[in-house]
Amino acid sequence: MLWRDPNTHSMDLWSRKLRAWEIEEVCILNDIVESITLSPGEDRLLWSRSGKPYTCKDGRLSFLNDREVSDQRWSFIWSIKVPPKVLIFFWKFGNGKLPTKYLLQKRIQNLSVNLWCPFCQSSWETHVHLLWNCPRIRIMWAHIFDWWGLTSSFYKMRIENIWEWHKLFSNSILQECWKTALSASLWSFWLCRNQLVFENISIRDSDLLFLIKLRALKWCEAFNICKNRESRSVDGESGWPDTVEDSLQ
């Protein structure tokens, strides 16, 4: 691995040109490396809290203990049955790291960019606005909640608590289907945004809703969440909305 020259702070030692977000990470990493003082003797990799070799489990436990993290958002994210790239997207969303215009403007110095939301042009494009507060996206969310028979719950929801939305259902199968539908919704909104920003292609609301339903259904089938129609209606709850399959015929 190649490092920058600590005297010149040059990035020429890297094997390729760094991206903007990588430069920020490299600077942080180099500050840490340069702060380390080496001592004579045999090198050993030990975890300072235990005096034993470091494990990922030790790091995670330390993180949780230090910050007294009580929520289960990360276990929620990694348990969703969706393609890996969608999990990474959801993880970035949960960390506020989606490359929205607002975030890029903060990260990249002297970047001149139109910060307005590409959908409504009425507010800056933050990840919360883009995927929840934007008027167009709010309408889409209303359709999605209505699709699942949750119309009355929509106006009580907050995007910050999306990790708990699956509790609207009591059955585990429906919870998994609903989590997949939520992921399909967020992912579809993001792809729709990218098409508009980079290709100047606008997708109609009806087509966007169809794509959300299609992705959710196909992902549920791919991960065997609901193997047959009978398993989609349990404990008196409506189950997987039949209108999805009917609309795909």
C-alpha positions in Angstrom: 0.0 0.0 0.0 1.3 3.4 -0.9 1.1 6.4 1.5 1.4 10.1 1.0 4.7 11.9 1.8 4.2 13.4 5.3 6.5 16.3 4.4 4.8 17.4 1.2 1.3 15.9 1.8 1.4 14.8 -1.8 -1.1 12.3 -3.1 1.2 11.3 -6.0 2.3 8.2 -4.1 -1.1 6.6 -4.7 -1.4 4.1 -7.5 -4.4 6.1 -9.0 -6.1 9.4 -8.7 -8.2 9.5 -5.6 -11.9 10.4 -5.7 -13.1 13.3 -3.6 -14.5 11.1 -0.8 -11.4 9.0 -0.7 -9.2 12.1 -0.2 -11.1 12.9 3.0 -10.7 9.4 4.3 -7.0 9.3 3.4 -6.4 12.5 5.3 -8.0 11.1 8.4 -6.1 7.8 8.1 -2.8 9.5 7.6 -3.4 11.7 10.6 -3.9 8.6 12.7 -0.8 6.8 11.2 1.4 9.8 11.7 0.3 10.1 15.4 1.6 6.6 16.1 4.9 6.4 18.0 6.9 3.2 17.4 8.8 1.5 20.3 11.7 -1.0 20.1 10.9 -4.7 20.4 8.9 -7.4 18.7 5.7 -6.2 17.0 2.4 -7.8 18.3 -1.2 -6.9 17.3 -3.1 -6.6 20.5 -6.4 -5.0 21.5 -5.7 -2.4 24.2 -8.9 -3.1 26.0 -8.3 -6.8 26.5 -4.6 -7.3 25.8 -5.5 -10.1 23.4 -5.6 -10.2 19.5 -8.2 -7.9 18.1 -11.5 -9.3 16.6 -14.4 -7.6 14.9 -16.6 -8.7 17.7 -14.3 -6.8 20.2 -14.5 -3.7 18.0 -18.3 -3.8 17.7 -18.8 -4.4 21.5 -16.5 -1.5 22.2 -18.4 0.8 19.8 -21.7 -0.1 21.4 -20.4 0.3 25.0 -18.7 3.6 24.3 -21.7 5.2 22.7 -24.5 3.4 24.6 -26.2 2.6 21.3 -29.6 1.1 22.2 -31.3 1.0 18.8 -31.1 -2.0 16.5 -31.0 -0.1 13.2 -27.9 -2.0 11.9 -29.3 -5.4 12.6 -32.5 -4.3 10.9 -30.6 -3.2 7.8 -28.5 -6.3 7.4 -31.4 -8.6 8.0 -33.4 -7.2 5.0 -33.8 -9.7 2.1 -32.6 -7.6 -0.8 -29.7 -7.6 -3.2 -26.3 -6.7 -1.7 -26.1 -3.3 -3.5 -29.4 -2.3 -2.0 -28.2 -3.2 1.5 -25.1 -1.0 0.9 -27.5 1.8 -0.2 -29.6 1.4 2.9 -26.5 1.4 5.1 -25.5 4.7 3.5 -29.0 6.1 4.0 -28.9 5.1 7.6 -25.5 6.8 8.0 -26.5 9.9 6.1 -23.8 9.2 3.5 -25.9 9.1 0.3 -24.1 11.3 -2.3 -26.8 13.9 -2.5 -26.1 17.3 -3.8 -26.0 18.8 -0.3 -23.5 16.2 1.0 -21.2 16.5 -2.1 -21.2 20.3 -1.7 -20.1 19.9 1.9 -17.4 17.3 1.0 -15.8 18.9 -2.0 -14.3 22.4 -1.6 -15.2 25.0 -4.3 -17.8 22.7 -5.8 -20.4 24.7 -7.6 -23.7 22.7 -7.8 -27.4 23.4 -7.8 -28.5 22.2 -4.4 -32.2 22.1 -5.1 -34.1 18.9 -5.1 -34.5 17.6 -8.7 -38.1 16.6 -8.1 -39.6 19.7 -6.5 -37.0 22.4 -6.8 -38.2 23.9 -3.5 -35.7 22.6 -1.0 -32.1 21.5 -0.8 -31.4 17.9 -1.7 -30.6 16.2 1.6 -31.2 12.5 2.0 -34.1 13.1 4.3 -35.8 15.5 1.9 -35.1 13.5 -1.2 -36.5 10.2 0.2 -39.2 11.5 2.5 -40.1 15.2 2.7 -40.2 16.0 -1.0 -43.8 16.7 -2.0 -43.6 14.2 -4.9 -42.1 11.5 -2.8 -44.7 12.1 0.0 -47.4 11.3 -2.6 -45.6 8.1 -3.6 -45.3 7.1 0.0 -49.0 7.7 0.5 -49.7 5.3 -2.4 -47.3 2.7 -0.9 -49.0 2.8 2.5 -52.4 2.6 0.8 -51.2 -0.4 -1.2 -50.4 -2.2 2.1 -53.7 -1.1 3.8 -51.8 1.2 6.1 -53.3 4.5 5.0 -54.2 5.6 8.5 -50.6 5.0 9.7 -48.9 7.0 7.0 -49.3 10.5 8.6 -47.9 9.2 11.9 -44.7 7.9 10.4 -41.3 9.6 10.6 -38.4 8.5 8.4 -36.0 8.6 11.4 -38.0 5.6 12.8 -38.1 3.6 9.6 -36.3 0.8 11.5 -39.5 0.2 13.5 -42.0 0.4 10.7 -42.2 -3.4 10.3 -43.8 -3.5 13.7 -47.0 -2.3 12.0 -47.5 -6.0 11.3 -47.5 -8.7 14.0 -46.7 -11.6 11.7 -43.0 -12.2 10.9 -43.7 -13.1 7.2 -45.5 -9.9 6.7 -42.8 -7.9 8.5 -40.2 -9.4 6.1 -42.3 -8.6 3.1 -42.9 -5.0 4.3 -39.2 -4.4 4.9 -38.5 -5.6 1.4 -41.2 -3.3 0.0 -39.7 -0.3 2.0 -36.3 -1.1 0.5 -37.7 -1.4 -3.0 -39.3 2.0 -2.5 -36.2 3.9 -1.3 -34.0 2.2 -4.0 -36.5 3.1 -6.7 -36.7 6.7 -5.6 -32.9 6.9 -5.7 -32.7 5.4 -9.2 -35.5 7.7 -10.4 -33.5 10.7 -9.0 -30.3 9.5 -10.8 -32.1 9.2 -14.1 -33.5 12.7 -13.8 -30.2 14.2 -12.7 -27.8 12.4 -15.0 -29.9 11.6 -18.0 -32.7 14.2 -17.8 -35.3 11.4 -17.9 -38.4 11.8 -15.8 -40.5 8.8 -14.8 -44.2 9.1 -14.3 -45.6 8.4 -10.8 -47.7 5.5 -12.1 -44.6 3.9 -13.7 -42.5 4.5 -10.6 -45.1 2.8 -8.4 -45.3 -0.1 -10.7 -41.5 -0.5 -10.6 -41.6 -0.4 -6.8 -44.2 -3.2 -6.6 -42.4 -5.3 -9.2 -39.0 -5.0 -7.4 -40.6 -5.8 -4.1 -42.4 -8.9 -5.4 -39.4 -10.3 -7.3 -37.1 -9.8 -4.3 -39.6 -11.5 -2.0 -39.8 -14.4 -4.5 -36.0 -14.6 -5.0 -35.4 -14.9 -1.2 -38.4 -17.2 -0.6 -40.0 -14.9 1.8 -43.5 -15.8 0.6 -43.5 -19.0 -1.3 -47.2 -19.2 -2.0 -50.3 -17.2 -1.9 -51.6 -19.0 1.2 -48.6 -17.8 3.3 -49.3 -14.2 2.4 -52.4 -13.9 4.5 -52.0 -14.9 8.1 -53.4 -14.1 11.5 -56.2 -12.1 10.0 -53.8 -9.6 8.3 -54.1 -8.9 4.7 -50.7 -10.3 3.7 -49.0 -9.5 0.4 -51.3 -7.3 -1.6 -52.8 -9.3 -4.4 -53.1 -6.2 -6.6 -49.3 -6.4 -7.2 -49.6 -9.8 -8.9 -52.8 -8.8 -10.6 -51.1 -5.7 -12.1 -48.3 -7.8 -13.5 -50.5 -10.2 -15.4 
